[in-house]
Amino acid sequence: MTFSKTSRQQTIQDLKNEPLDLLIIGGGITGAGVAIQAAASGIKTGLIEMQDFAEGTSSRSTKLVHGGIRYLKTFDVGVVADTVSERAVVQGIAPHIPRPTPMLLPIYDEPEATYDMFSVKIAMDLYDQLAGVTGTQYANYTIDRNEVLQREPGLKADKLKGAGVYLDFVNNDARLVIENIKEADELGAHVASHVKAVGMTYDAQGRVNGLEAHDELTDETFKINAKLVINTAGPWVDKVNALNTKAPKHETLRPTKGIHLVVDDSRLPVPQPTYFDSGLHDGRMIFVVPREGKTYFGTTDTDYTGDYKHPRVEQPDVDYLLKAVNNRYPNVQIKLADIEASWAGLRPLIANNGSSDYNGGGANAGKVSEESFNHLIDTVNNFENKTAVRGDVEKAISQLKTAHAEETTNPSQVSRGSDLKTAENGLLTLSGGKITDYRKMQPVRLI
Ligand SMILES: Cc1cc2nc3c(=O)[nH]c(=O)nc-3n(C[C@H](O)[C@H](O)[C@H](O)COP(=O)(O)OP(=O)(O)OC[C@H]3O[C@@H](n4cnc5c(N)ncnc54)[C@H](O)[C@@H]3O)c2cc1C
């Protein structure tokens, strides 16, 4: 039966009557990714979403599929490799959704700059190596100050040294979720929106064997039986885990809020996505993205405890972003009255991963081995002293990649920044991660 509003009642009947192998709570990208992989593996799968599909964080992102180039500043190659290689896979699966779009990274001669012209080239070369785009039309390059200002005359000229240009992808986050949900349904999963998990059911040994679910449209409460239940409720995972009254509680998340603001592109014309240091001495970076006649920019990163369904854009968020953008585009001076739209989302950030403006792993995320790291540093020093050539640096970079490739052969490894936990009574929880690596964090191979 085609997945549609009219098939929903039948789906709910199926959820009530057919015992499942796997029941997924949450229809954002994480749940949708698990559903498609499980259904494709022949696992009898159900998924319930209490709102519309993707109505949580998965429609409120910066809408990029990318690897987080800034992590290369600290050589967090593991984080970047996970995501940047997935970028290509996601594009292969859904070429109509993420679009290859070179990103401009202006470089300023400022004490707290993430990159200078030399280190940005190293980072971009490594990024391209990990992504497999070296030597293609999408290979990175640098441009000088004059060319940057030709492309983006509004950018601050003072202390501008030039820019790096490297490949990333502009995404349609909610659509990616919907396509996965539809495909999961076609593969036989029973998928229903506006159905909320309100309680757990248990077998005689106290193990979770299903859910009590509430149909938010008809007000009916019913039971769903499943051998395994997985909580993929994004920022809500701790709230869903609180329904599991027969297991000890462990707080997993420290949700943080991120907002974006939208202006007409005539107010902030940028020919390509641009990514720069905030300039506000907080080590953060800001994206400015052109899209369909508008330009949006973000994001912020502040601890959040309010209403999870309706996080709001507040004055301090707006003030922060306007300050950062107006600092980089001094002749533009965006004002409150220019803002046409906005959105706010909650990062399902793993509590001990530390804060991150791009939801990836924090400072402890997988680094390269000390040996290969030291070798790269030595080679870069030699290059600067003119006792090594560029090819030596590239070789050292590719050796870093080799070190990571060995690491990733461990089959139990899920994406860094994400977390898979099993409660004592069997409830699985999968949280964290990013849209970019949603496939990599899915645990079906572990079930
Ligand atoms: C500001 C910001 C910018 C970001 N930018 C990017 C980016 O550019 N690229 C990128 O790759 N990632 C980005 N991310 C990260 C990415 O958006 C998230 O990691 C991802 O969307 C999380 O998906 P999820 O499925 O885990 O959570 P969600 O999308 O929130 O899905 C969880 C779902 O569970 C449902 N739910 C909750 N409780 C229940 C219940 N009791 N019963 C049934 N359903 C329930 C919710 O309604 C929700 O739809 C960004 C995040 C933020 C906040």
The ligand as an SDF file (V2000), in Angstrom:
LIG
                    3D

 53 58  0  0  0  0  0  0  0  0999 V2000
   21.1860   24.4930   14.8520 C   0  0  0  0  0  0  0  0  0  0  0  0
   21.6010   23.1520   14.3360 C   0  0  0  0  0  0  0  0  0  0  0  0
   22.2980   23.0630   13.1360 C   0  0  0  0  0  0  0  0  0  0  0  0
   22.6710   21.8100   12.6560 C   0  0  0  0  0  0  0  0  0  0  0  0
   23.2730   21.7400   11.4230 N   0  0  0  0  0  0  0  0  0  0  0  0
   23.5810   20.5430   10.9090 C   0  0  0  0  0  0  0  0  0  0  0  0
   24.0810   20.4600    9.5800 C   0  0  0  0  0  0  0  0  0  0  0  0
   24.2150   21.4500    8.8670 O   0  0  0  0  0  0  0  0  0  0  0  0
   24.3960   19.2190    9.1120 N   0  0  0  0  0  0  0  0  0  0  0  0
   24.2120   18.0950    9.8600 C   0  0  0  0  0  0  0  0  0  0  0  0
   24.5450   17.0210    9.3730 O   0  0  0  0  0  0  0  0  0  0  0  0
   23.6890   18.1390   11.1060 N   0  0  0  0  0  0  0  0  0  0  0  0
   23.3550   19.3360   11.6380 C   0  0  0  0  0  0  0  0  0  0  0  0
   22.7920   19.4170   12.8780 N   0  0  0  0  0  0  0  0  0  0  0  0
   22.5670   18.1870   13.6520 C   0  0  0  0  0  0  0  0  0  0  0  0
   21.3150   17.4460   13.1970 C   0  0  0  0  0  0  0  0  0  0  0  0
   20.2950   18.3330   12.8230 O   0  0  0  0  0  0  0  0  0  0  0  0
   20.7970   16.5460   14.3090 C   0  0  0  0  0  0  0  0  0  0  0  0
   21.8630   15.7950   14.8480 O   0  0  0  0  0  0  0  0  0  0  0  0
   19.7540   15.5590   13.7920 C   0  0  0  0  0  0  0  0  0  0  0  0
   18.7370   16.2300   13.0800 O   0  0  0  0  0  0  0  0  0  0  0  0
   19.1360   14.8020   14.9670 C   0  0  0  0  0  0  0  0  0  0  0  0
   18.1820   13.9250   14.4540 O   0  0  0  0  0  0  0  0  0  0  0  0
   17.3470   12.9830   15.4130 P   0  0  0  0  0  0  0  0  0  0  0  0
   16.5300   12.1150   14.5520 O   0  0  0  0  0  0  0  0  0  0  0  0
   18.2650   12.3040   16.3690 O   0  0  0  0  0  0  0  0  0  0  0  0
   16.4520   13.9830   16.2810 O   0  0  0  0  0  0  0  0  0  0  0  0
   15.0800   14.6850   15.8240 P   0  0  0  0  0  0  0  0  0  0  0  0
   15.1360   15.1500   14.4290 O   0  0  0  0  0  0  0  0  0  0  0  0
   14.7370   15.6980   16.8610 O   0  0  0  0  0  0  0  0  0  0  0  0
   14.0350   13.4960   15.8660 O   0  0  0  0  0  0  0  0  0  0  0  0
   13.5370   12.9590   17.0680 C   0  0  0  0  0  0  0  0  0  0  0  0
   12.0470   12.7760   16.8940 C   0  0  0  0  0  0  0  0  0  0  0  0
   11.5360   12.0310   18.0040 O   0  0  0  0  0  0  0  0  0  0  0  0
   10.2130   12.4530   18.1890 C   0  0  0  0  0  0  0  0  0  0  0  0
    9.7650   12.0540   19.5420 N   0  0  0  0  0  0  0  0  0  0  0  0
   10.1910   12.5560   20.7220 C   0  0  0  0  0  0  0  0  0  0  0  0
    9.5450   11.9620   21.7450 N   0  0  0  0  0  0  0  0  0  0  0  0
    8.7120   11.0470   21.1860 C   0  0  0  0  0  0  0  0  0  0  0  0
    7.7640   10.1280   21.7340 C   0  0  0  0  0  0  0  0  0  0  0  0
    7.5170   10.0380   23.0680 N   0  0  0  0  0  0  0  0  0  0  0  0
    7.0510    9.3420   20.8780 N   0  0  0  0  0  0  0  0  0  0  0  0
    7.2450    9.4370   19.5310 C   0  0  0  0  0  0  0  0  0  0  0  0
    8.1150   10.3180   18.9680 N   0  0  0  0  0  0  0  0  0  0  0  0
    8.8500   11.0980   19.7820 C   0  0  0  0  0  0  0  0  0  0  0  0
   10.2880   13.9620   17.9990 C   0  0  0  0  0  0  0  0  0  0  0  0
    9.0230   14.5160   17.6910 O   0  0  0  0  0  0  0  0  0  0  0  0
   11.2870   14.0900   16.8720 C   0  0  0  0  0  0  0  0  0  0  0  0
   10.6870   14.2540   15.6040 O   0  0  0  0  0  0  0  0  0  0  0  0
   22.3730   20.6410   13.3850 C   0  0  0  0  0  0  0  0  0  0  0  0
   21.6550   20.7360   14.5900 C   0  0  0  0  0  0  0  0  0  0  0  0
   21.2480   21.9830   15.0420 C   0  0  0  0  0  0  0  0  0  0  0  0
   20.4220   22.0830   16.2860 C   0  0  0  0  0  0  0  0  0  0  0  0
  1  2  1  0
  2  3  1  0
  2 52  2  0
  3  4  2  0
  4  5  1  0
  4 50  1  0
  5  6  2  0
  6  7  1  0
  6 13  1  0
  7  8  2  0
  7  9  1  0
  9 10  1  0
 10 11  2  0
 10 12  1  0
 12 13  2  0
 13 14  1  0
 14 15  1  0
 14 50  1  0
 15 16  1  0
 16 17  1  0
 16 18  1  0
 18 19  1  0
 18 20  1  0
 20 21  1  0
 20 22  1  0
 22 23  1  0
 23 24  1  0
 24 25  2  0
 24 26  1  0
 24 27  1  0
 27 28  1  0
 28 29  2  0
 28 30  1  0
 28 31  1  0
 31 32  1  0
 32 33  1  0
 33 34  1  0
 33 48  1  0
 34 35  1  0
 35 36  1  0
 35 46  1  0
 36 37  1  0
 36 45  1  0
 37 38  2  0
 38 39  1  0
 39 40  1  0
 39 45  2  0
 40 41  1  0
 40 42  2  0
 42 43  1  0
 43 44  2  0
 44 45  1  0
 46 47  1  0
 46 48  1  0
 48 49  1  0
 50 51  2  0
 51 52  1  0
 52 53  1  0
M  END
$$$$
